[in-house]
Amino acid sequence: MTVIHQPRTINGIEYETPTVDGMDRVQINNRLHYINVEIDKLRSTQTALIEMRNQLDRHNEMLEMGDLFDEMFGG
């Protein structure tokens, strides 16, 4: 990554602004914000999927316990 100066127009005035890979500080911050929003969405989806999986595990455990109860007490 190399810092180079590139022209940027800010409020109608052109400035030589330091950039890395063609992105200035504002563009980098905007991209980081977007990525953080996407990460939050993924974490939310991950949490929901984990809870769904846990519900299925609890359901299966209850079915197995019911079968064991029937076996033990002749149900």
C-alpha positions in Angstrom: 0.0 0.0 0.0 1.5 3.3 -1.1 0.2 6.7 -0.3 0.0 8.9 -3.4 -1.6 12.3 -3.9 -4.6 12.5 -6.2 -6.8 15.4 -7.1 -10.1 15.6 -5.2 -12.8 18.2 -5.6 -14.2 19.4 -2.3 -16.8 22.1 -2.3 -15.9 23.0 -5.8 -12.2 23.4 -5.1 -9.7 20.9 -6.3 -7.2 19.6 -3.8 -4.3 17.2 -3.9 -5.4 14.6 -1.4 -3.4 11.6 0.0 -4.9 8.3 -1.1 -4.1 4.6 -0.8 -5.3 2.3 -3.6 -7.2 5.2 -5.0 -9.2 5.8 -1.8 -9.0 8.9 0.4 -9.8 9.0 4.1 -13.5 9.7 3.7 -13.9 6.9 1.2 -12.1 4.5 3.5 -14.3 5.5 6.4 -17.5 5.2 4.3 -16.4 1.7 3.3 -15.6 0.7 6.9 -19.0 1.9 7.9 -20.7 -0.2 5.2 -18.7 -3.2 6.2 -19.6 -2.8 9.9 -23.3 -2.6 9.0 -23.0 -5.8 6.9 -21.2 -7.5 9.7 -24.0 -6.6 12.1 -26.5 -8.1 9.7 -24.5 -11.3 9.5 -24.2 -11.5 13.2 -27.9 -11.1 13.6 -28.6 -13.8 11.0 -26.0 -16.0 12.7 -27.7 -15.6 16.1 -31.1 -16.4 14.7 -29.7 -19.6 12.9 -28.0 -20.7 16.1 -31.2 -20.3 18.1 -33.1 -22.2 15.4 -30.6 -25.1 15.6 -30.9 -25.1 19.4 -34.7 -25.3 19.1 -34.3 -28.4 16.9 -31.8 -29.9 19.4 -34.2 -29.3 22.3 -37.1 -30.8 20.3 -35.1 -33.9 19.5 -34.0 -34.2 23.1 -37.6 -34.0 24.3 -38.6 -36.7 21.8 -35.8 -39.0 23.0 -36.7 -38.4 26.6 -40.3 -39.2 25.8 -39.2 -42.5 24.2 -37.1 -43.3 27.2 -40.0 -42.5 29.5 -42.2 -44.9 27.5 -39.6 -47.6 27.6 -39.0 -47.2 31.4 -42.7 -47.1 32.4 -44.3 -49.2 29.6 -46.1 -46.3 27.9 
